[in-house]
Amino acid sequence: MADQNIHEGADEIIDLEEYAKADRRPPQARRYRIRIDKQYFVVSVSFMTGRELLNLAGKTPATNYMISQKLRNGEARRIGLDEKADFTTPGVERFMTLPLDLTEG
């Protein structure tokens, strides 16, 4: 039988959506559960660039997409391809992608 007395925080996965909805700042952790569009991912870093998030979600090439972080207050903030999205920032609920219309401009 598996040991169910796991030390708090040792293998804990911090769910960004849960922390945002509870209006709590996510702590530093080994792993974070993030949502990109309708998919959930568990990552072992406390931040990723916009490009890394798009690649994780299978949105390639990343230059054909934009990614935004949705905050608890309903605000959406665009993340540049080389900009870091910090998972310990309070209020970050999830990430949303959008294909860029390559015919614009």
Contacts in CASP RR format, 6 or more apart in sequence:
PFRMAT RR
TARGET T0000
AUTHOR 0000-0000-0000
METHOD contacts of the structure
MODEL  1
MADQNIHEGADEIIDLEEYAKADRRPPQARRYRIRIDKQYFVVSVSFMTG
RELLNLAGKTPATNYMISQKLRNGEARRIGLDEKADFTTPGVERFMTLPL
DLTEG
9 29 0 8 1.000
9 30 0 8 1.000
10 30 0 8 1.000
11 30 0 8 1.000
11 31 0 8 1.000
12 29 0 8 1.000
12 30 0 8 1.000
12 31 0 8 1.000
13 29 0 8 1.000
13 31 0 8 1.000
13 32 0 8 1.000
13 33 0 8 1.000
13 42 0 8 1.000
14 26 0 8 1.000
14 27 0 8 1.000
14 29 0 8 1.000
14 31 0 8 1.000
14 32 0 8 1.000
14 33 0 8 1.000
14 87 0 8 1.000
15 32 0 8 1.000
15 33 0 8 1.000
16 26 0 8 1.000
16 32 0 8 1.000
16 33 0 8 1.000
16 34 0 8 1.000
16 35 0 8 1.000
16 87 0 8 1.000
16 92 0 8 1.000
16 93 0 8 1.000
16 94 0 8 1.000
17 33 0 8 1.000
17 35 0 8 1.000
17 93 0 8 1.000
17 94 0 8 1.000
19 25 0 8 1.000
19 26 0 8 1.000
19 90 0 8 1.000
19 91 0 8 1.000
20 71 0 8 1.000
20 72 0 8 1.000
20 90 0 8 1.000
20 91 0 8 1.000
20 92 0 8 1.000
20 93 0 8 1.000
21 72 0 8 1.000
21 93 0 8 1.000
23 72 0 8 1.000
23 90 0 8 1.000
23 91 0 8 1.000
24 90 0 8 1.000
25 88 0 8 1.000
25 90 0 8 1.000
25 91 0 8 1.000
26 32 0 8 1.000
26 87 0 8 1.000
26 88 0 8 1.000
26 89 0 8 1.000
26 90 0 8 1.000
26 92 0 8 1.000
27 88 0 8 1.000
28 46 0 8 1.000
28 88 0 8 1.000
29 46 0 8 1.000
30 44 0 8 1.000
31 42 0 8 1.000
31 43 0 8 1.000
31 44 0 8 1.000
32 42 0 8 1.000
32 43 0 8 1.000
32 45 0 8 1.000
32 46 0 8 1.000
32 87 0 8 1.000
33 40 0 8 1.000
33 41 0 8 1.000
33 42 0 8 1.000
34 40 0 8 1.000
34 41 0 8 1.000
34 42 0 8 1.000
34 43 0 8 1.000
34 53 0 8 1.000
34 87 0 8 1.000
34 94 0 8 1.000
34 95 0 8 1.000
35 41 0 8 1.000
35 93 0 8 1.000
35 94 0 8 1.000
35 95 0 8 1.000
36 53 0 8 1.000
36 56 0 8 1.000
36 57 0 8 1.000
36 67 0 8 1.000
36 94 0 8 1.000
36 95 0 8 1.000
36 96 0 8 1.000
36 97 0 8 1.000
37 57 0 8 1.000
37 95 0 8 1.000
37 96 0 8 1.000
37 97 0 8 1.000
39 57 0 8 1.000
41 56 0 8 1.000
41 57 0 8 1.000
43 56 0 8 1.000
43 87 0 8 1.000
45 87 0 8 1.000
46 86 0 8 1.000
46 87 0 8 1.000
46 88 0 8 1.000
47 84 0 8 1.000
47 85 0 8 1.000
47 86 0 8 1.000
47 87 0 8 1.000
47 88 0 8 1.000
48 56 0 8 1.000
48 84 0 8 1.000
48 85 0 8 1.000
48 87 0 8 1.000
49 79 0 8 1.000
49 80 0 8 1.000
49 81 0 8 1.000
49 82 0 8 1.000
49 83 0 8 1.000
49 84 0 8 1.000
49 85 0 8 1.000
50 62 0 8 1.000
50 67 0 8 1.000
50 79 0 8 1.000
50 80 0 8 1.000
50 81 0 8 1.000
50 82 0 8 1.000
50 83 0 8 1.000
50 84 0 8 1.000
50 85 0 8 1.000
51 62 0 8 1.000
51 81 0 8 1.000
51 82 0 8 1.000
53 67 0 8 1.000
53 79 0 8 1.000
53 85 0 8 1.000
53 95 0 8 1.000
54 60 0 8 1.000
54 62 0 8 1.000
54 65 0 8 1.000
54 67 0 8 1.000
54 81 0 8 1.000
54 97 0 8 1.000
55 62 0 8 1.000
57 95 0 8 1.000
57 97 0 8 1.000
59 65 0 8 1.000
59 67 0 8 1.000
59 97 0 8 1.000
59 99 0 8 1.000
62 81 0 8 1.000
63 81 0 8 1.000
63 100 0 8 1.000
64 99 0 8 1.000
64 100 0 8 1.000
64 102 0 8 1.000
65 97 0 8 1.000
65 98 0 8 1.000
65 99 0 8 1.000
65 100 0 8 1.000
66 78 0 8 1.000
66 80 0 8 1.000
66 97 0 8 1.000
66 98 0 8 1.000
66 100 0 8 1.000
67 78 0 8 1.000
67 79 0 8 1.000
67 80 0 8 1.000
67 95 0 8 1.000
67 96 0 8 1.000
67 97 0 8 1.000
67 98 0 8 1.000
68 76 0 8 1.000
68 77 0 8 1.000
68 78 0 8 1.000
68 79 0 8 1.000
68 95 0 8 1.000
68 96 0 8 1.000
68 97 0 8 1.000
68 98 0 8 1.000
69 76 0 8 1.000
69 77 0 8 1.000
69 79 0 8 1.000
69 85 0 8 1.000
69 92 0 8 1.000
69 93 0 8 1.000
69 94 0 8 1.000
69 95 0 8 1.000
69 96 0 8 1.000
70 76 0 8 1.000
70 92 0 8 1.000
70 93 0 8 1.000
70 94 0 8 1.000
70 95 0 8 1.000
70 96 0 8 1.000
71 77 0 8 1.000
71 91 0 8 1.000
71 92 0 8 1.000
71 93 0 8 1.000
72 91 0 8 1.000
72 92 0 8 1.000
72 93 0 8 1.000
73 91 0 8 1.000
76 96 0 8 1.000
79 85 0 8 1.000
79 95 0 8 1.000
85 92 0 8 1.000
85 95 0 8 1.000
86 92 0 8 1.000
END
